[in-house]
Amino acid sequence: MVELIVPYENRMEEAYIYQRQKYLNLTKELEDAGYKAVVMPVEIGARGFIGSLIYDHLTKLSICDNKTKALKLLVEKAENSS
C-alpha cells in the first residue's frame, strides 16, 4: 500500500510513523488471509522536501531506471496537494 503524505518538514518522521501505524490492522488482516502486504508511506514535505525512505520505496517498486522522473512527479503532486 502506497500513500502520499504531505506533512510540514518538521513533522515528517511523526507523519511517517502515524501512517505506518494507521495500516497495521489492515496489514495483519491481509497477511492472515494469505496475502503479502507492505505499507509504504511516501513522504514529501509541504515545501517539496523529499523523505529519505522514498528511494528505498522506489527500488522496492522496481522504479529504478526513472527515479528522477518519478521524484519530480511526486514533488509536483505534493506541491499541488498542499
C-alpha positions in Angstrom: 0.0 0.0 0.0 1.4 3.3 -1.0 0.1 6.6 0.3 1.4 10.1 -0.4 1.7 12.1 2.7 2.5 15.8 2.6 3.4 17.0 6.2 5.3 20.0 7.2 9.0 19.3 7.1 9.3 19.4 10.9 6.7 16.7 11.3 7.8 14.2 8.6 9.0 11.5 10.9 5.9 11.8 13.1 3.7 11.6 10.0 5.6 8.6 8.6 5.2 6.7 11.9 1.5 7.6 12.1 0.8 6.3 8.6 2.6 3.0 9.3 0.6 2.5 12.5 -2.7 3.5 10.7 -2.5 0.5 8.5 -1.2 -2.1 11.0 -4.6 -3.8 11.4 -5.3 -3.9 7.7 -1.8 -5.3 7.0 -2.3 -8.0 9.6 -5.8 -9.0 8.2 -4.3 -9.2 4.7 -1.4 -11.3 5.9 -3.7 -13.6 7.9 -5.7 -14.1 4.6 -2.6 -15.2 2.8 -1.6 -12.0 1.1 1.7 -10.2 1.4 1.1 -6.6 2.5 3.6 -3.8 2.7 2.9 -0.2 3.8 4.9 2.5 2.1 4.1 6.0 3.2 5.7 8.3 0.6 6.6 11.5 2.4 7.1 14.7 0.6 7.2 17.8 2.7 4.8 20.6 2.1 7.6 22.7 0.6 8.9 19.8 -1.6 11.4 18.2 0.7 11.7 14.5 -0.2 11.8 12.0 2.7 14.9 9.7 2.8 13.0 6.4 2.6 11.4 7.3 -0.8 14.4 6.0 -2.6 14.0 2.6 -0.9 10.3 2.6 -1.8 11.0 3.3 -5.5 13.5 0.5 -5.6 11.1 -2.0 -4.0 8.5 -0.9 -6.6 11.1 -1.6 -9.3 11.1 2.1 -10.3 14.9 2.2 -10.5 15.6 3.5 -14.0 13.4 6.6 -13.8 13.8 7.6 -10.2 14.4 11.3 -11.1 11.3 11.4 -13.2 9.3 9.7 -10.5 10.6 12.0 -7.9 9.7 15.1 -9.9 6.1 13.8 -10.4 5.8 13.0 -6.7 7.0 16.5 -5.8 4.6 18.1 -8.2 1.7 16.1 -6.7 2.7 17.0 -3.2 3.0 20.7 -4.0 -0.4 20.7 -5.7 -1.9 18.9 -2.6 -0.5 21.4 0.0 
